Amino acid sequence: MAASVAAAAGRLRRAIRRSPQWRGPSRRALSSEAPPTQAAAVRDAFLSFFRDRHGHRLVPSSSVRPRGDPSLLFVNAGMNQFKPIFLGTVDPRSEMAGFQRVANSQKCVRAGGRHSDLEDVGRDLSHHTFFEMLGNWAFRGVYFKEEACSMAWELLTQVYGIPEDRLWVSYFGGDPKAGLGPDLESRDIWLNLGVPASRMLSFGPQENFWEMGDTGPCGPCTEIHYDLAGGVGAPQLVELWNLVFMQHNREADGSLQPLPQRHVDTGMGLERLLAVLQGRRSTYDTDLFSPLLNAIHQGCGAPPYSGRVGAADEGHTDTAYRVVADHIRTLSVCIADGVSPGMSGAPLVLRQILRRAVRFSTELLRAPPGFLGSLVPVVVETLGGAYPELQRNSAQIASLVSEGEAAFLASLQRGRRIIERTLRRLGPSDVFPAEVAWSLSLSGNLGLPLDLVELMLEEKGVQLDSAGLERLAQEEAQHRARQAEPVQEQGLQLDIHALGELQRQGVPPTDDSPKYNYSLRPSGGYEFSTCEAQVLQLYTEDGTAVASVGEGQRCGLLLDKTNFYAEQGGQASDRGYLVRVGLQDVLFPVAQAQVCGGFILHEVVAPECLKVGDQIQLHVDEAWRLSCMEKHTAVHLLNWALRQALGPGTEQRGSHLNPEWLRFDVATQAPLTPEQLRAVEGTVQKAVGQDEAVYMEEVALARTAHVPGLRSLDEVYPDPVRVVSVGVPVAQALNPASQAALQTSVELCCGTHLLRTGAIGDLVIIGERQLTKGTTRLLAVTGEQAQQAREVGQSLAQEVEAAAARLSQGSRDVVEAQRLSKDMGRLTDAVDTAVMPQWQRRELQATLKALQRRANTAIRKLEMGQVLVKVVRQLCKQAPSTSVLLLSPQPLGQVLCACQVAQSAMPAFTAEAWALAVCSHMGGRAWGSRVVAQGTGSTADLEAALSTARAYALNKL
């Protein structure tokens, strides 16, 4: 028996570390009472069980977008929304502060970050990026191990009808290194519930000890597993339900301390539970996925889904079915919760998921264009009843998915041709060049996720140059880091001799007007036109003019026209790529564009020969450009808002922006107050919320000379000059009689801007510092980053408020007070470094400074109180039959009290009551036991307080 248990333990360890392949449990009936098996009924049965039988409050699933938690890209577990309770930072006035017994079904996404299943989806029968987590929680010790285990066993065996002999249990076997013994309490509970010892396994901390992070609440967990083999042969165990008992706190020094309040946190994946209840060999065979798989089959005409994996999945057809089904669920849920495919963070991961879905559906399933959007109604049908936000946003979801699919199809087709062409040039043992893969990737030009490029190569049996890819990634990171510095990067330049030669030859300045050729689609997205041009001149890195450049050569490229925005006016240069007309399968990456005396020089790395006279086609990186447009329009609104807050004489001293942030220098008499910073943000938010039109027009420079309120910098402008006006047509804005430029943002500007302000989403000033006397530099973010910054600020504000409430309640021992003081220090560090609204940072810093002083004072009082108690104990030890009370005056009229009552005087006379009588007289409080007590108060009349003490004692004695 011991050998078979050991073998099962080994299998279980593997099951815990990676999800097993499902191998089809028997299809015998689980219960004569027809337990629920359909997805909606199983979900409802879970919630009803905890609400109706065990008095739990049902709370809605939180958004998959984490609120105020920058450590997560997506909500990836049911407990995420309850972190403030576990950490003790919940706002005492909030609804959550009153939670005791709670249950829900939580939407979860595991893609990107540390906990990502993205690359495993499709390869096996169990991984998903989106899943539902059924969970129940007990906060602050309202119930603990016995009740949690009993409820779980009752639900699985009595409600869902799972045979008891198919269930195994694991529990924490201890960790000698951490000084933790085995969780025998959980073991004994399971034994009492009827689980035989032969189906119980104990494991160490890797499998059965759960931790929230490097520090914070943690504790042992016990897991319920299902045996797929059903007693036939060796057990095949798969985890069903994890029950976590938070009873420890991991301190910063790595030690474990008991939690003052214990919690229960459980989680069970709905998809896996359904596979068990429906007797399916895979989560993809359940009714959560079968409607989608059928819709994919009908829409593509591919062979029906048959559940094959690995080498058996010829042509990777079934892999593609699983990827598309999983990814369209994730896309639908995320977009419904406000996360759309984008440029960075969670939106970038979602963009990657969308593009993976497009690739698998079009290339492997031969899906027609627009196919992915047609699957959204199927997702809404299967999940919309549980998550009504899917029903409310179904049209928007389908529109965004279809738009993203259409935008990526051309890039995908070009990428495939580039890969095929590159492979034809490789030798049998060559690795695929990192530079080509990078140019194809999301970080490069075509926007193919790198894992997708690797997969496409893997399908052809080719390895990617991973070392070269790592080098390019590091170079990209360094480039972004340099962008954050005020010093502008210096790219290739044309010197005075090169410019003179161009003028001597009569070469006209570069026509860069095509950079303004973009429009707004009805769906709200932007469409950017390509540009065909001719190569007029090529330059080597040292500035030498040449007629051609060869493979791998970095060069400067001068064209007759361009749609690239060259860095000027504080806006970062565009990036993208070009192709030679007639040779569409070779990308020439364009790193940046610079203005040199009216000529636009493009910095290019040539993968093949390029000659003067070649006809080329230019493609800007659309996501990069759009992010710059958002930031530039936001800069104009910020400039306007600062004038509203600080006065019409406020002057801009400079600005710089790139896709990730914007920087704005403004002339100020004094640092901006938190109230002014908040008012500035509010003015911008109002303009963004109104989604005002942005008008742009070139006019004669003379027309702008005497317009009241028109904003311009102290620099030379071209004639004609471009005017950008928010909410008011340019002609109206330039009419001196209209005074329009005093009422809205009107500026001279050559930059590229949004056509409507709503796409900015939001603006948050996240940093502020004095550059020089009279000049303040502001740092701001927009869109998704701004929203995350607000949520982080709100979360930290709640933590500070909770810490203040704890401080007001007071501490009764030095250790607790010191822990609270450390928490204040941790919060101060978090507030100092967090990406959050600067006005809120300043307010919280002031609050924390005052709280830290109070906390330190409390520690000193408690330490003095301990000294006082020690003196009292020594006096009573010398005279055991004597009761002693001491008062110790402190600064500002405060008084410490300590007392001890002789055993012979009790129970009529107790220390706690004595201290309370004296401290109440001084307007304070007291605590302790019948033998020893202490307290605090305030009085200028110590004699009166001592008289009260004597009178009380004499009365009791």
Order of alpha helices (4+ residues) and beta strands (2+ residues): alpha-alpha-beta-alpha-beta-beta-alpha-beta-alpha-beta-alpha-beta-beta-beta-beta-alpha-alpha-alpha-alpha-alpha-alpha-alpha-alpha-alpha-alpha-alpha-beta-beta-beta-beta-beta-beta-beta-beta-beta-beta-beta-alpha-beta-beta-alpha-beta-beta-alpha-beta-beta-beta-alpha-alpha-alpha-beta-beta-alpha-beta-beta-alpha
